[in-house]
Amino acid sequence: MDSRKSIDITAVGLMVGICLIWAFQPIGLKSTSVFAAPVLQIGLRSGIAAVCVFALVRLRGQSMEIVGKTAGLGALAGLLFTVEFFMVGEALKHTSASHVVVFLYTAPIFAALGLHWKLPSERLSAVQWSGIAVASAGIALAFLTPQEGQTAASLGSMLWGDGLALMSGAAWGLTTVLIRTTRLSSIPATHVLFYQLAMAFIVLTGAAVLAGETTFVPAPALLFNIAFQGFIVSFLSFLTWFWLLTQYRASQLGVFSFMTPVFGVILGVLVLGEPLTSEFVAGTAGVLLGIIIVSAYPWIVQLRSTRPRSAGQTKAS
């Protein structure tokens, strides 16, 4: 039986903070890509965060499994995590940060689909399936609508970047399913996070070297961004997210993830000056509405089922 609880005020507050922090990820990577390739930056920040997590584990006096089934599952989670952020880094070369943040945060939809098949407690209802349909329509609208005056070449590049960002959302969703449905959900969140960060550091920095993307101009903006991404994004916020996954229902946490693409689109316009079309805004709204329908429905059902019971108890007393 699934022992995770419904979200409370603590989870809501943490999710708001996490979403705001995560919204800066593609913005920071895109704005500093002239100094270092996004994939290299993600690899470096993962290494910084991995050291921080390992130090925290040692400080707590815990031992971490390096070989065995748990370590194997951790390596698999790390591989999915690495694929997710490799695609994010590559997507930022071809499309806007606004597009990346919207497509990346389709992850709750993919997670809900995976959990539907794995956990009886998270079966999708007809209402939730309608939410997935709405999100799919929004993705299609945001994905296939070209910008005004866009050439065929730039459109093709943008579509490639959008596709990579969408696949990164799928990889994130699969990571959530893996963590939720295996023994990874019962080990400390720090251990799960270390497996992922260590794998990302090794693979992504190696990929940057193999691709010849090792240029690193130590500009203040780049150094600040890597520090922020390493200590705040990849260490503090990810650790909090994985802890939330071990305590609360993933589908209910997902309802608040819609804030990240909203924040990200706003920041993309204000910080990077990225253009927005009415079609992309409409498509984004469809994606967010679908996420809300899918993620909020179990919560609403639970609230409706508890109210009559409470009223009945009051009348009986």
Secondary structure, 3 states (H helix, E strand, C coil): CCCCECCCHHHHHHHHHHHHHHHHHHHHHHHCCCCECHHHHHHHHHHHHHHHHHHHHHHCCCCCCCCCHHHHHHHHHHHHHHHHHHHHHHHCCCCCHHHHHHHHCCHHHHHHHHHHHHCHHHCCCHHHHHHHHHHHHHHHHHHHCCCCCCCHHHHHHHHHHHHHHHHHHHHHHHHHHHHHHCHHHHCCHHHHHHHHHHHHHHHHHHHHHHCCCCCECCCHHHHHHHHHHHHHHHHHHHHHHHHHHHHECHHHHHHHHHHHHHHHHHHHHHHHCCCCCHHHHHHHHHHHHHHHHHHHHHHHHHHHHHHHHHHHHHHHC
